[in-house]
Amino acid sequence: MNATRLATGWAIFQGLLIEALPFLLLGVVIAAAARWLAPDGSWLRRLPSGPLLGPLSGAALGFALPACECGNVPVARRLLAGGAPLGAALGFLFAAPVLNPIVLASTAAAFPDKLWLLLCRPLGAVVVAVGLALLLALLPERELLQSDLLEERWLRQPLSEVGLLERRSGLVGAMPEPVLPPATLVRPSLEELLRHTSREFLSLALMLVLGCLVATLVQLWVPRSWLLAVGGAPTLSILALMLLALVVSVCSSVDAFLALSFAAQVTPGALLAFLLLGPVIDLKLLGLLSLLFRPRGLLLTTGGAALLVLLIGQWINLWQL
């Protein structure tokens, strides 16, 4: 029995890791290319910064990048480090895993007869992304972002907005400085770029391995059959499928095909909830997001995403049932 469970756990762990690593590598390569092509990040600071237009513009970037949630983390980190408006970076981070072309195509292939799902999944992803961006914007950046990311981000900000003391230590209330342009950075050499990219990939991969290990252990002790047992209850089914999305931690590029296997057993709102929550937060993704957000930011992301997805799922059940 122990040998069988160990073999099952190893198979789950391998599947999660092999599924996510290529997208993580793709995301790191895209981030490295952005750092080399535009080292000063000037184009990032031109993205809209409004409370709605910012997240929407970031979400729109997802249509051009074929990476799932794991691959979007290093790209979002590059957006934040390059000085992009916070709302635009967060909109990309939370919406792009659903809006990218691979996920849209896989959802259409898995559910060709569910037009409502094909429309509601991307729309729901945008609603969740905008809601989370507005929620996290309530926190000061020094309480939301990790210190190393914050320091790199503030180096791209004008001195009129972020003083020299704040750039290095996060101190508040530094004396105002004259208006100067952000620090100009030269294009890194290929050797330096490769060294930085390799270090970033290894850091992210380590957190991904830890996340996959946690997700594997939880899956071994929480059989998905328990969660699907309440599939017909309007509210319990949504909560159960949200928990299932957290546990299975499957990549957004293939989660539609997994959902297809139990779509007939659950309510429409629960099915959509599974497809919306997993790309935003799951056990595998927690480690990667911890390299961006402080614990308070992670807690707000998890709670906010869960509440928004629950409300969307309830609305879908009222409409479809």
ABEGO torsion letter per residue (X at the ends): XAAAAAAAAAAAAAAAAAAAAAAAAAAAAAAAAAAAABAAGAAAAABBABAAAAAAAAAAAAAABBBBAAAAAAAAAAAAAAGBBAAAAAAAAAAAAAABAAAAAAAAAABAABAAAAAAAAAAAAAAAAAAAAAAAABBAAAABBAAAAAAAAAABBAAABBAAAAAAGBBGBBBBBBBBBBBBBBBBAAAAAAAAAAAAAAAAAAAAAAAAAAAAAAAABBAAAAAAAAABAAAAAAAAAAAAAAAGBBAAAAAAAAAAAAAABBAAAAAAAAAAAAABBAAAAAAAAAABBAAAAAAAAAAAAAAAAAAAAAAAAAAX
